[in-house]
Each structure stands twice: as C-alpha cells, then as structure tokens.
Amino acid sequence: MAETAHVEVWRFDSIHLVKITGVLDFAASVRLRLVLFEQLDAGADQVVVDLAGVRLIDASAVGVMLRVQEQLAERGGTLRVQGAQGLALEVLEITGSAKALAAYDPPLELPSSAERADNVEHLGTDRHQWQGLWGDEINTLLWTISQLPADDPHRRHLRQKVVEACLPYAERLARRFHGLGESAADLNQVAAVGLLKAVDRFDPSHTTDFASYATPTIVGELKRHFRDRGWSVRVPRRLQELRLEINQARESLTQRLGRSPTVRDVADHLDIDEEPVVEAMVAASGYRASSLYAPTHPGEDAMTPADWLGQEDDGLDAVEFREALHPLLAKLPHREQKILSLRFYGNMTQAEIARDLGISQMHVSRLLSRTLDRLREDLLRQD
C-alpha cells in the first residue's frame, strides 16, 4: 500500500530528528505513530518533528505527537515541531496545539554536515535492535527448531517457548496503534498472529537476526488489520489504493496549478475516468463513521442526524383501510350508517345515540355489534 508521506529519522546523540515530506493524512499518521514510538524505545530525550516539507496535516497526526510528547514529559524529555507553515501550521493553530508543540519557536540548530559524520546515524523507519533475550537466545532456539524434523514433539515445545518469550514485545508493538478505534484486546490478538507467522516463516539460514524479520512482520499484520477491518464501511481494495494516489495527485497539482484541483484535473493526471475518482473520494469518508447522536453544530439546541430519520407512519395503513371500507359502508342500511357515524366520528356514547334515534341503548349495542361483524367478514372475504 503506497505511503502518502516520506519519513526519515536522524539521531544527534540524545536528539532525534524526524523529517517528514508529503501529506500527513490519517493513514500516514499511523506510520508516524510507529516512528515516534521507536524513538521512545531508543531512549530519545528530545524529539524534533520537522514539518517543513509537509503541505497538509490531519488532526489524527497532531494527536499522535501530543501523546508522544506527554510520554516524553513523564521521563523528563520533550517533543516539539519545527518548520510548520501554510495549511500545516493552520491545522496546528485550529487544534490549539501550535503553542504546546512549540511551533513558533526558532528551528533547532543542528551540527553542520562536516560535524555530523561521526555522531549522526540515518535510520530506516523499520529498523530495530533487540537486546538481551531478543538476541542470541531467540536466534539459537529458532536455529534448533529449524534442524528438527517437522514431527518432532520437542519442536512444538521450543516453538511455544519462543512465542511466549516474544509475545510481550508483540503486544508492545500493538500499543502503538491504540486510540485508532480498535480495542486493545483485538490489537494484541492481531500482533500475536503476526508473531506466529514470523516464527513459522523465519529461516535462520537467510538471516542471523530474528528481530529484523519479526518486527516488520508484526507491524505489517497490524497495518493489514486496519486496512481490511478498520473501515466502518467495507471498501474495495482498489478504492483504498486509489484514494492514496488521489491524495498524492492533489498535492502535486495544487503546487503546479496554484489552486485546488478539480475532479477532471485529478482524472487527467492519473489518466483515468472521472467516475472512479469521485467514487474513491466518496469511499474515503467510510473509514470512520459518525454517531447518529453527534450534534451537527455547537449549542444546546443542535440537531443530530437521528432527529432527521423518518419513522413508520401508522396513518398509511389507515388510508388503505378507509379505502377498503368505503364501498362496504355504502351498502349498509341508512340507520346502521348513522349509528357508525355518531359512534366513531361524533364520539357519542351508546346512550346518547339511543336518545337521538329514539330506541333503546341495548338495541343500539346489538346493531353496532352486528354491523361491525358484517364489515369485518366482508373485509376478510376481500383479502
């Protein structure tokens, strides 16, 4: 699945610089979460997120940075952003996080290129070094497993030992995806599935470090879960991928045209018809569903979508019944018609009807009961 933003990490002793270029949409914020938590794991005291190359940022990415900043602050560290401008800075200001993330402070002064050669390391965003138990012991167990026959009972015991030893780390990877709409228990299960796949597929003859294989396998399983199961509405894979291509095209066209691109501009750029572009843009709204009871605007008298939902109208059935009764009522004798009219339209009691017609109340009761039974039989006969 294509990324909408490119992320690079540079380490200057205890300072970790995260440089981002492109569009930080919701999908890219998941990637940013992984990268920033890797810096926490690596012992960073100060994390600087460079947004100079970011044209647009999603509110979810802002939430990720604030969460990492909070965890860094608990151990005496800091997280700040620099280089935010244009729409990226506007989003920080609208969310009220520009000041908290020190977006207005001068950029961090880093060593020059000549001074960086010995104390700066350029990292791929998926790189990770396991220490202690995650190193030689696990690799040794996996090598032993690979040398045993498939039906050896000892092989199953060793496999279980590897999984139990690595499971806490898999759950730690799953915690990086908390707060994205999935329960912690579900994410832990997905991470465990990724760990099992890594253990079963790892070939010690191709590599000497299980960590370098297991980490992207587990993270990949978590990403696939969000791609396939995280959508509120099931969206075809082609539309999910086309959505990312459209985001990249809109970024490029905005810079080239100096305005927001139209659907036709995007379609021409991608060399496709307008219809799939519109379809993908509509499908993008299916990732997160809004509550039917969420107010549409601030205020105590705000309406909710639930207020606009229609309800079953009982009057529609009454219309059908009245039309069916109309010819049956016309066939009744005049006196029975008048009794029904006075009882059900005039809301008169049987005693009042009796006085009006000059007959007994008991006779009115018998006529009313007989007339209703006749109408009921005629209606059933029609059905």
C-alpha positions, 0 to 999 in steps of 0.5 A: 500500500503506497505511503502518502508521506516520506519519513526519515529519522536522524539521531544527534546523540540524545536528539532525534530528528524526524523529517517528514515530506508529503501529506500527513493524512490519517493513514500516514499518521499511523506510520508516524505513530510507529516512528515516534514510538521507536524513538521512545524505545531508543531512549530519545530525550528530545524529539524534533518533528520537522514539518517543513516539507509537509503541505497538509496535516490531519488532526489524527497526526497532531494527536499522535505527537501530543501523546508522544510528547506527554510520554516524553514529559513523564521521563523528563524529555520533550517533543516539539515541531519545527518548520510548520507553515501554510495549511500545516501550521493552520491545522496546528493553530485550529487544534490549539496545539501550535503553542504546546508543540512549540511551533513558533519557536526558532528551528533547532540548530543542528551540527553542520554536515562536516560535524555530523559524520561521526555522531549522526546515524540515518535510520530506516523507519523499520529498523530495530535492535533487540537486546538481551533475550531478543538476541542470541537466545531467540536466534539459537532456539529458532536455529534448533527448531529449524534442524528438527524434523517437522514431527518432532514433539520437542519442536512444538515445545521450543516453538511455544517457548519462543512465542511466549518469550516474544509475545510481550514485545508483540503486544508492545508493538500493538500499543502503538496503534491504540486510540485508532478505534480498535480495542486493545484486546483485538490489537494484541490478538492481531500482533500475536498472529503476526508473531506466529507467522514470523516464527513459522516463516523465519529461516535462520539460514537467510538471516542471523537476526530474528528481530529484523524479520519479526518486527516488520512482520508484526507491524505489517499484520497490524497495518493489514488489520486496519486496512481490511477491518478498520473501515466502518464501511467495507471498501474495495481494495482498489478504492483504498489504493486509489484514494492514496494516489488521489491524495498524492495527485492533489498535492502535486497539482495544487503546487503546479496549478496554484489552486485546488484541483478539480475532479477532471484535473485529478482524472487527467493526471492519473489518466483515468475516468472521472467516475472512479475518482469521485467514487474513491473520494466518496469511499474515503469518508467510510473509514470512520463513521459518525454517531447518529447522536453527534450534534451537527453544530455547537449549542444546546439546541443542535440537531443530530442526524437521528432527529432527521430519520423518518419513522413508520407512519401508522396513518398509511395503513389507515388510508388503505383501510378507509379505502377498503371500507368505503364501498362496504359502508355504502351498502349498509342500511341508512340507520346502521350508517348513522349509528357508525357515524355518531359512534366513531366520528361524533364520539357519542356514547351508546346512550346518547345515540339511543336518545337521538334515534329514539330506541333503546341503548341495548338495541343500539349495542346489538346493531353496532355489534352486528354491523361491525361483524358484517364489515369485518367478514366482508373485509376478510372475504376481500383479502 
